[in-house]
Amino acid sequence: MNVCQPTSRRLLSTTETKALPPQAAFGALGSSSDVERSEPSRTPTQDRPLARTVGPAAAVAAGVLLAVLVGGVGTARAAWKHITVLFSVNGSVATESASDFTPRDIAQNDLAQLDRLDPQNQAEVLLERAVGESEGAVEQISSRLGRWQGKIKWNSEIATLTTAALTSRDLRVRRSGVEVELAAYGLAKNTDSLNYLLRTARSKDHAKKIWALWSLGLLANRGVGTPVAVQALSAHLKDSDQDSRRWAVAALALVGSWETIAPLLRTMHDDPSPSVREGAASSLAESGMMTREQRLLAVPQLLSYTDDPALDAQTRTWAFQALSCITGQHLPKDSGTWRLWYTSSYTSSKVN
């Protein structure tokens, strides 16, 4: 499997989909970099009406989980309905029905029509536009988050849209997905939420546990208890069950901090499960919230993995694929060629 091609993403088995957070994206590396673009390009989706209802054709439903999370954290609800969805290559969203608003209407009327929608529909409309790279959508989400807290709910539309947002080429859109998901979960960005998630991550209930692991990554990405969350998630990389380790890897990718690189590299090298190693390679190369500059720090170690006799052939192949994703170079799967390129590039950059 080529971890740099989302089209090869496998469907999850019934066992695996019993308890998954909304974004199941292991081994789903994209060919494009998650660079932050100051002027996102327009796409054909912006020429059609804004979507407010996401149809079943938008994605393959991977499974449904009802995780009852008891405990009081701000506006955290007593139960969460998690719908796991898998997205197409470009993360585009198909629709069954549309609102009365077009991007041009919103621009000309100073967002007056959008303001007449309730918070739930505002979040859905704006996140759909952010995924479609509509100018100003990310900024509108950021400006409205405070008003949405406690007023938007987790549903299939939000599940679909946050999944698409978190696989966007634009890190700003990914951040918008993180923010909307936290708001839909009712998790305030404070230490109470952090402590609640840390406790829940130790739960014997598998569904609660992996939801908490995933949510720790979301919260840490927004700067709440990041070192504590990284430490906790890294500890879960030693869990006996493969599923928990896979979601700890996904959560570390969400954190998007420099300190997550080392545990992800260790997991790619040492974990006994191929799917966990693949998830770590994906997280280092394209998935999650790291910048390109952060991902480049993994390159020397990935180079060493390409001819490491302790690794199986498949993991060495993932190392080559991750190198290609990170650097944008399409070189043969030959360690010597990659090392020569890296040495030449590094020497050239030092001289310049």
Sequence and secondary structure as in RCSB ss.txt:
>XXXX:A:sequence
MNVCQPTSRRLLSTTETKALPPQAAFGALGSSSDVERSEPSRTPTQDRPLARTVGPAAAVAAGVLLAVLVGGVGT
ARAAWKHITVLFSVNGSVATESASDFTPRDIAQNDLAQLDRLDPQNQAEVLLERAVGESEGAVEQISSRLGRWQG
KIKWNSEIATLTTAALTSRDLRVRRSGVEVELAAYGLAKNTDSLNYLLRTARSKDHAKKIWALWSLGLLANRGVG
TPVAVQALSAHLKDSDQDSRRWAVAALALVGSWETIAPLLRTMHDDPSPSVREGAASSLAESGMMTREQRLLAVP
QLLSYTDDPALDAQTRTWAFQALSCITGQHLPKDSGTWRLWYTSSYTSSKVN
>XXXX:A:secstr
  TT GGG     TTGGGS  SB  TT   SS     SS    GGGGS  EEEE GGGSEEEEEEEEE  S  TT
  SEEEEEEEE  TT    EEEE S  HHHHHHTTTHHHHTS HHHHHHHHHHHHHTT TTHHHHHHHHHHHHTT
T    HHHHHHHHHHTT SSHHHHHHHHHHHHHHHT  SSHHHHHHHHHHTT S HHHHHHHHHHHHHHHHTTSS
HHHHHHHHHHHTT SSHHHHHHHHHHHHHH  GGGHHHHHHHHHH S HHHHHHHHHHHHTSSS  HHHHHTTHH
HHHHHTT TTS HHHHHHHHHHHHHHH     S HHHHHHHHHHHHHHHHH 
